Amino acid sequence: MKIEIFGTGCARCNQLTENARVAVERLGLADCDFVKVNDFNEIAKRGVLLTPALLIDGKVKVIGKAASPDEVERYLKEAGAAGRAK
């Protein structure tokens, strides 16, 4: 499972990254790849105009806010993470 955080390194971007890591840990996921994307051209090319943004397996789940660990956990489950736990 690929988790991408789009942002420039601001406090909200860092918080979203931390919240995503907490959600992954709660679900016991071992096969998640975290990718931080901070290149403005790449962010815009992917259709994201507000940061931070969270993408799971290439699908935009959150734009413009630092989703809570509970929210990220829900998105991970929706993306099929439940069957990938350790």
N, CA, C and O atoms as CSV, one atom per row, in Angstrom:
chain,resi,resn,atom,element,x,y,z
A,1,MET,N,N,0.851,-1.168,0.000
A,1,MET,CA,C,0.000,0.000,0.000
A,1,MET,C,C,0.898,1.232,0.000
A,1,MET,O,O,1.846,1.319,0.781
A,2,LYS,N,N,0.599,2.170,-0.867
A,2,LYS,CA,C,1.405,3.389,-0.982
A,2,LYS,C,C,0.641,4.561,-0.382
A,2,LYS,O,O,-0.489,4.857,-0.773
A,3,ILE,N,N,1.281,5.218,0.571
A,3,ILE,CA,C,0.704,6.386,1.225
A,3,ILE,C,C,1.562,7.584,0.852
A,3,ILE,O,O,2.757,7.630,1.142
A,4,GLU,N,N,0.925,8.554,0.199
A,4,GLU,CA,C,1.650,9.752,-0.209
A,4,GLU,C,C,1.120,10.953,0.562
A,4,GLU,O,O,-0.089,11.132,0.707
A,5,ILE,N,N,2.036,11.762,1.048
A,5,ILE,CA,C,1.703,13.020,1.707
A,5,ILE,C,C,2.237,14.127,0.823
A,5,ILE,O,O,3.442,14.215,0.584
A,6,PHE,N,N,1.342,14.970,0.339
A,6,PHE,CA,C,1.743,16.115,-0.479
A,6,PHE,C,C,1.786,17.341,0.407
A,6,PHE,O,O,0.821,17.637,1.111
A,7,GLY,N,N,2.896,18.057,0.377
A,7,GLY,CA,C,3.011,19.275,1.162
A,7,GLY,C,C,4.417,19.818,1.149
A,7,GLY,O,O,5.348,19.196,0.638
A,8,THR,N,N,4.543,20.985,1.721
A,8,THR,CA,C,5.812,21.708,1.688
A,8,THR,C,C,6.633,21.565,2.958
A,8,THR,O,O,7.713,22.146,3.066
A,9,GLY,N,N,6.141,20.807,3.911
A,9,GLY,CA,C,6.859,20.660,5.169
A,9,GLY,C,C,6.332,21.559,6.263
A,9,GLY,O,O,6.977,21.719,7.299
A,10,CYS,N,N,5.173,22.148,6.047
A,10,CYS,CA,C,4.564,23.013,7.060
A,10,CYS,C,C,4.072,22.164,8.238
A,10,CYS,O,O,4.092,20.935,8.176
A,11,ALA,N,N,3.642,22.815,9.285
A,11,ALA,CA,C,3.189,22.108,10.486
A,11,ALA,C,C,2.031,21.157,10.184
A,11,ALA,O,O,1.998,20.043,10.706
A,12,ARG,N,N,1.087,21.580,9.353
A,12,ARG,CA,C,-0.054,20.704,9.027
A,12,ARG,C,C,0.395,19.496,8.210
A,12,ARG,O,O,-0.111,18.389,8.399
A,13,CYS,N,N,1.335,19.709,7.314
A,13,CYS,CA,C,1.861,18.601,6.510
A,13,CYS,C,C,2.552,17.576,7.405
A,13,CYS,O,O,2.355,16.370,7.257
A,14,ASN,N,N,3.356,18.071,8.326
A,14,ASN,CA,C,4.048,17.185,9.257
A,14,ASN,C,C,3.056,16.462,10.159
A,14,ASN,O,O,3.247,15.288,10.474
A,15,GLN,N,N,1.999,17.155,10.576
A,15,GLN,CA,C,0.979,16.526,11.419
A,15,GLN,C,C,0.250,15.423,10.663
A,15,GLN,O,O,-0.021,14.362,11.224
A,16,LEU,N,N,-0.065,15.665,9.405
A,16,LEU,CA,C,-0.731,14.640,8.601
A,16,LEU,C,C,0.164,13.416,8.452
A,16,LEU,O,O,-0.317,12.285,8.526
A,17,THR,N,N,1.446,13.626,8.244
A,17,THR,CA,C,2.389,12.513,8.139
A,17,THR,C,C,2.396,11.702,9.430
A,17,THR,O,O,2.326,10.474,9.397
A,18,GLU,N,N,2.479,12.380,10.549
A,18,GLU,CA,C,2.479,11.703,11.852
A,18,GLU,C,C,1.167,10.947,12.073
A,18,GLU,O,O,1.174,9.806,12.535
A,19,ASN,N,N,0.047,11.584,11.741
A,19,ASN,CA,C,-1.254,10.945,11.929
A,19,ASN,C,C,-1.386,9.697,11.050
A,19,ASN,O,O,-1.975,8.702,11.472
A,20,ALA,N,N,-0.847,9.749,9.847
A,20,ALA,CA,C,-0.881,8.585,8.958
A,20,ALA,C,C,-0.041,7.454,9.530
A,20,ALA,O,O,-0.436,6.290,9.470
A,21,ARG,N,N,1.104,7.791,10.079
A,21,ARG,CA,C,1.966,6.765,10.681
A,21,ARG,C,C,1.284,6.114,11.885
A,21,ARG,O,O,1.385,4.903,12.081
A,22,VAL,N,N,0.595,6.915,12.680
A,22,VAL,CA,C,-0.148,6.380,13.831
A,22,VAL,C,C,-1.227,5.411,13.343
A,22,VAL,O,O,-1.381,4.324,13.899
A,23,ALA,N,N,-1.964,5.797,12.319
A,23,ALA,CA,C,-3.035,4.943,11.784
A,23,ALA,C,C,-2.468,3.624,11.260
A,23,ALA,O,O,-3.043,2.562,11.499
A,24,VAL,N,N,-1.352,3.687,10.555
A,24,VAL,CA,C,-0.712,2.483,10.029
A,24,VAL,C,C,-0.294,1.565,11.176
A,24,VAL,O,O,-0.482,0.350,11.113
A,25,GLU,N,N,0.270,2.160,12.215
A,25,GLU,CA,C,0.697,1.378,13.375
A,25,GLU,C,C,-0.500,0.725,14.070
A,25,GLU,O,O,-0.445,-0.446,14.444
A,26,ARG,N,N,-1.570,1.484,14.237
A,26,ARG,CA,C,-2.777,0.940,14.881
A,26,ARG,C,C,-3.314,-0.271,14.141
A,26,ARG,O,O,-3.769,-1.238,14.752
A,27,LEU,N,N,-3.257,-0.208,12.809
A,27,LEU,CA,C,-3.784,-1.300,11.993
A,27,LEU,C,C,-2.787,-2.445,11.832
A,27,LEU,O,O,-3.124,-3.501,11.296
A,28,GLY,N,N,-1.572,-2.229,12.296
A,28,GLY,CA,C,-0.561,-3.271,12.207
A,28,GLY,C,C,-0.120,-3.569,10.783
A,28,GLY,O,O,0.175,-4.715,10.444
A,29,LEU,N,N,-0.076,-2.549,9.961
A,29,LEU,CA,C,0.301,-2.731,8.565
A,29,LEU,C,C,1.822,-2.741,8.423
A,29,LEU,O,O,2.514,-1.853,8.920
A,30,ALA,N,N,2.317,-3.746,7.747
A,30,ALA,CA,C,3.763,-3.866,7.589
A,30,ALA,C,C,4.230,-3.471,6.193
A,30,ALA,O,O,5.411,-3.186,5.995
A,31,ASP,N,N,3.327,-3.450,5.234
A,31,ASP,CA,C,3.753,-3.267,3.846
A,31,ASP,C,C,3.397,-1.903,3.266
A,31,ASP,O,O,3.121,-1.792,2.071
A,32,CYS,N,N,3.402,-0.882,4.085
A,32,CYS,CA,C,3.079,0.469,3.603
A,32,CYS,C,C,4.346,1.212,3.219
A,32,CYS,O,O,5.340,1.203,3.947
A,33,ASP,N,N,4.290,1.848,2.071
A,33,ASP,CA,C,5.373,2.720,1.636
A,33,ASP,C,C,4.921,4.160,1.821
A,33,ASP,O,O,3.900,4.574,1.271
A,34,PHE,N,N,5.683,4.921,2.598
A,34,PHE,CA,C,5.396,6.344,2.797
A,34,PHE,C,C,6.230,7.153,1.820
A,34,PHE,O,O,7.442,6.962,1.713
A,35,VAL,N,N,5.573,8.058,1.108
A,35,VAL,CA,C,6.261,8.932,0.168
A,35,VAL,C,C,5.826,10.359,0.463
A,35,VAL,O,O,4.634,10.666,0.496
A,36,LYS,N,N,6.813,11.228,0.679
A,36,LYS,CA,C,6.507,12.650,0.865
A,36,LYS,C,C,6.827,13.370,-0.436
A,36,LYS,O,O,7.939,13.277,-0.955
A,37,VAL,N,N,5.845,14.082,-0.951
A,37,VAL,CA,C,6.009,14.808,-2.205
A,37,VAL,C,C,5.946,16.294,-1.886
A,37,VAL,O,O,4.919,16.794,-1.427
A,38,ASN,N,N,7.050,17.001,-2.131
A,38,ASN,CA,C,7.067,18.436,-1.832
A,38,ASN,C,C,7.375,19.298,-3.053
A,38,ASN,O,O,7.512,20.516,-2.942
A,39,ASP,N,N,7.482,18.665,-4.207
A,39,ASP,CA,C,7.722,19.394,-5.451
A,39,ASP,C,C,6.395,19.964,-5.969
A,39,ASP,O,O,5.468,19.215,-6.276
A,40,PHE,N,N,6.316,21.291,-6.061
A,40,PHE,CA,C,5.064,21.949,-6.466
A,40,PHE,C,C,4.567,21.469,-7.826
A,40,PHE,O,O,3.364,21.290,-8.014
A,41,ASN,N,N,5.467,21.261,-8.764
A,41,ASN,CA,C,5.061,20.810,-10.100
A,41,ASN,C,C,4.412,19.430,-10.043
A,41,ASN,O,O,3.390,19.189,-10.685
A,42,GLU,N,N,5.010,18.532,-9.272
A,42,GLU,CA,C,4.457,17.185,-9.134
A,42,GLU,C,C,3.102,17.224,-8.431
A,42,GLU,O,O,2.174,16.516,-8.823
A,43,ILE,N,N,2.991,18.042,-7.404
A,43,ILE,CA,C,1.729,18.171,-6.665
A,43,ILE,C,C,0.632,18.656,-7.607
A,43,ILE,O,O,-0.455,18.081,-7.646
A,44,ALA,N,N,0.915,19.707,-8.361
A,44,ALA,CA,C,-0.078,20.267,-9.285
A,44,ALA,C,C,-0.410,19.288,-10.404
A,44,ALA,O,O,-1.565,19.172,-10.812
A,45,LYS,N,N,0.605,18.584,-10.899
A,45,LYS,CA,C,0.398,17.612,-11.968
A,45,LYS,C,C,-0.573,16.513,-11.543
A,45,LYS,O,O,-1.291,15.952,-12.369
A,46,ARG,N,N,-0.585,16.217,-10.257
A,46,ARG,CA,C,-1.466,15.177,-9.736
A,46,ARG,C,C,-2.847,15.720,-9.374
A,46,ARG,O,O,-3.693,14.985,-8.866
A,47,GLY,N,N,-3.077,17.027,-9.640
A,47,GLY,CA,C,-4.399,17.608,-9.439
A,47,GLY,C,C,-4.665,18.132,-8.047
A,47,GLY,O,O,-5.811,18.421,-7.703
A,48,VAL,N,N,-3.629,18.260,-7.243
A,48,VAL,CA,C,-3.782,18.763,-5.875
A,48,VAL,C,C,-3.381,20.228,-5.852
A,48,VAL,O,O,-2.254,20.574,-6.207
A,49,LEU,N,N,-4.300,21.089,-5.437
A,49,LEU,CA,C,-4.022,22.526,-5.412
A,49,LEU,C,C,-3.927,23.092,-4.008
A,49,LEU,O,O,-3.545,24.248,-3.833
A,50,LEU,N,N,-4.267,22.298,-3.009
A,50,LEU,CA,C,-4.154,22.695,-1.605
A,50,LEU,C,C,-3.389,21.612,-0.857
A,50,LEU,O,O,-3.592,20.420,-1.091
A,51,THR,N,N,-2.521,22.031,0.030
A,51,THR,CA,C,-1.804,21.063,0.853
A,51,THR,C,C,-2.117,21.325,2.319
A,51,THR,O,O,-2.521,22.433,2.672
A,52,PRO,N,N,-1.941,20.347,3.163
A,52,PRO,CA,C,-1.465,19.005,2.866
A,52,PRO,C,C,-2.535,18.168,2.173
A,52,PRO,O,O,-3.724,18.486,2.204
A,53,ALA,N,N,-2.076,17.104,1.557
A,53,ALA,CA,C,-2.990,16.162,0.921
A,53,ALA,C,C,-2.506,14.748,1.211
A,53,ALA,O,O,-1.308,14.494,1.344
A,54,LEU,N,N,-3.455,13.847,1.304
A,54,LEU,CA,C,-3.171,12.440,1.551
A,54,LEU,C,C,-3.693,11.620,0.382
A,54,LEU,O,O,-4.862,11.722,0.012
A,55,LEU,N,N,-2.820,10.810,-0.193
A,55,LEU,CA,C,-3.220,9.894,-1.251
A,55,LEU,C,C,-2.908,8.479,-0.781
A,55,LEU,O,O,-1.849,8.219,-0.210
A,56,ILE,N,N,-3.830,7.586,-1.027
A,56,ILE,CA,C,-3.622,6.179,-0.707
A,56,ILE,C,C,-3.765,5.400,-2.006
A,56,ILE,O,O,-4.813,5.425,-2.652
A,57,ASP,N,N,-2.704,4.714,-2.371
A,57,ASP,CA,C,-2.659,3.967,-3.632
A,57,ASP,C,C,-3.089,4.836,-4.812
A,57,ASP,O,O,-3.825,4.393,-5.693
A,58,GLY,N,N,-2.611,6.091,-4.808
A,58,GLY,CA,C,-2.850,7.003,-5.919
A,58,GLY,C,C,-4.174,7.740,-5.893
A,58,GLY,O,O,-4.435,8.569,-6.765
A,59,LYS,N,N,-5.010,7.455,-4.915
A,59,LYS,CA,C,-6.318,8.102,-4.840
A,59,LYS,C,C,-6.313,9.172,-3.753
A,59,LYS,O,O,-5.916,8.914,-2.617
A,60,VAL,N,N,-6.756,10.368,-4.113
A,60,VAL,CA,C,-6.802,11.487,-3.168
A,60,VAL,C,C,-7.876,11.221,-2.128
A,60,VAL,O,O,-9.031,10.961,-2.464
A,61,LYS,N,N,-7.485,11.289,-0.862
A,61,LYS,CA,C,-8.421,11.074,0.246
A,61,LYS,C,C,-8.658,12.344,1.049
A,61,LYS,O,O,-9.758,12.558,1.558
A,62,VAL,N,N,-7.633,13.193,1.167
A,62,VAL,CA,C,-7.733,14.415,1.977
A,62,VAL,C,C,-6.982,15.522,1.263
A,62,VAL,O,O,-5.879,15.318,0.755
A,63,ILE,N,N,-7.597,16.703,1.230
A,63,ILE,CA,C,-6.929,17.886,0.693
A,63,ILE,C,C,-7.165,19.048,1.643
A,63,ILE,O,O,-8.293,19.302,2.065
A,64,GLY,N,N,-6.086,19.751,1.975
A,64,GLY,CA,C,-6.187,20.994,2.719
A,64,GLY,C,C,-6.321,20.892,4.216
A,64,GLY,O,O,-6.603,21.891,4.878
A,65,LYS,N,N,-6.124,19.691,4.778
A,65,LYS,CA,C,-6.195,19.572,6.236
A,65,LYS,C,C,-5.374,18.388,6.711
A,65,LYS,O,O,-5.047,17.490,5.936
A,66,ALA,N,N,-5.052,18.398,7.973
A,66,ALA,CA,C,-4.333,17.286,8.592
A,66,ALA,C,C,-5.371,16.347,9.189
A,66,ALA,O,O,-5.815,16.541,10.321
A,67,ALA,N,N,-5.752,15.337,8.430
A,67,ALA,CA,C,-6.739,14.369,8.906
A,67,ALA,C,C,-6.241,13.714,10.189
A,67,ALA,O,O,-5.044,13.483,10.355
A,68,SER,N,N,-7.157,13.421,11.079
A,68,SER,CA,C,-6.812,12.772,12.347
A,68,SER,C,C,-6.403,11.323,12.102
A,68,SER,O,O,-6.685,10.772,11.037
A,69,PRO,N,N,-5.742,10.702,13.075
A,69,PRO,CA,C,-5.414,9.280,12.922
A,69,PRO,C,C,-6.659,8.420,12.672
A,69,PRO,O,O,-6.603,7.462,11.900
A,70,ASP,N,N,-7.768,8.753,13.313
A,70,ASP,CA,C,-9.006,7.998,13.109
A,70,ASP,C,C,-9.495,8.112,11.666
A,70,ASP,O,O,-9.926,7.125,11.069
A,71,GLU,N,N,-9.423,9.321,11.113
A,71,GLU,CA,C,-9.838,9.517,9.724
A,71,GLU,C,C,-8.939,8.736,8.765
A,71,GLU,O,O,-9.423,8.070,7.850
A,72,VAL,N,N,-7.640,8.826,8.984
A,72,VAL,CA,C,-6.696,8.117,8.114
A,72,VAL,C,C,-6.925,6.615,8.219
A,72,VAL,O,O,-6.884,5.901,7.217
A,73,GLU,N,N,-7.163,6.146,9.425
A,73,GLU,CA,C,-7.429,4.718,9.631
A,73,GLU,C,C,-8.660,4.280,8.829
A,73,GLU,O,O,-8.662,3.211,8.219
A,74,ARG,N,N,-9.689,5.102,8.835
A,74,ARG,CA,C,-10.900,4.797,8.060
A,74,ARG,C,C,-10.579,4.721,6.565
A,74,ARG,O,O,-11.037,3.808,5.878
A,75,TYR,N,N,-9.797,5.675,6.063
A,75,TYR,CA,C,-9.428,5.671,4.647
A,75,TYR,C,C,-8.596,4.436,4.296
A,75,TYR,O,O,-8.765,3.853,3.225
A,76,LEU,N,N,-7.709,4.046,5.192
A,76,LEU,CA,C,-6.895,2.858,4.958
A,76,LEU,C,C,-7.764,1.606,4.898
A,76,LEU,O,O,-7.557,0.740,4.048
A,77,LYS,N,N,-8.725,1.516,5.793
A,77,LYS,CA,C,-9.639,0.377,5.786
A,77,LYS,C,C,-10.453,0.344,4.502
A,77,LYS,O,O,-10.647,-0.718,3.912
A,78,GLU,N,N,-10.928,1.505,4.069
A,78,GLU,CA,C,-11.682,1.595,2.819
A,78,GLU,C,C,-10.836,1.139,1.637
A,78,GLU,O,O,-11.358,0.582,0.671
A,79,ALA,N,N,-9.535,1.376,1.716
A,79,ALA,CA,C,-8.622,1.009,0.635
A,79,ALA,C,C,-8.195,-0.466,0.712
A,79,ALA,O,O,-7.383,-0.928,-0.091
A,80,GLY,N,N,-8.744,-1.184,1.670
A,80,GLY,CA,C,-8.457,-2.609,1.777
A,80,GLY,C,C,-7.336,-2.979,2.713
A,80,GLY,O,O,-6.774,-4.069,2.603
A,81,ALA,N,N,-6.996,-2.099,3.631
A,81,ALA,CA,C,-5.890,-2.348,4.533
A,81,ALA,C,C,-6.182,-3.453,5.547
A,81,ALA,O,O,-5.255,-4.078,6.061
A,82,ALA,N,N,-7.437,-3.694,5.835
A,82,ALA,CA,C,-7.789,-4.662,6.876
A,82,ALA,C,C,-7.214,-6.041,6.579
A,82,ALA,O,O,-6.829,-6.756,7.503
A,83,GLY,N,N,-7.152,-6.419,5.335
A,83,GLY,CA,C,-6.634,-7.721,4.968
A,83,GLY,C,C,-5.118,-7.789,4.877
A,83,GLY,O,O,-4.561,-8.846,4.581
A,84,ARG,N,N,-4.446,-6.670,5.130
A,84,ARG,CA,C,-2.990,-6.615,4.972
A,84,ARG,C,C,-2.249,-6.535,6.282
A,84,ARG,O,O,-1.029,-6.365,6.283
A,85,ALA,N,N,-2.939,-6.651,7.396
A,85,ALA,CA,C,-2.297,-6.518,8.700
A,85,ALA,C,C,-1.307,-7.656,8.922
A,85,ALA,O,O,-1.399,-8.722,8.313
A,86,LYS,N,N,-0.358,-7.388,9.819
A,86,LYS,CA,C,0.672,-8.383,10.176
A,86,LYS,C,C,0.018,-9.629,10.703
A,86,LYS,O,O,0.707,-10.585,11.059
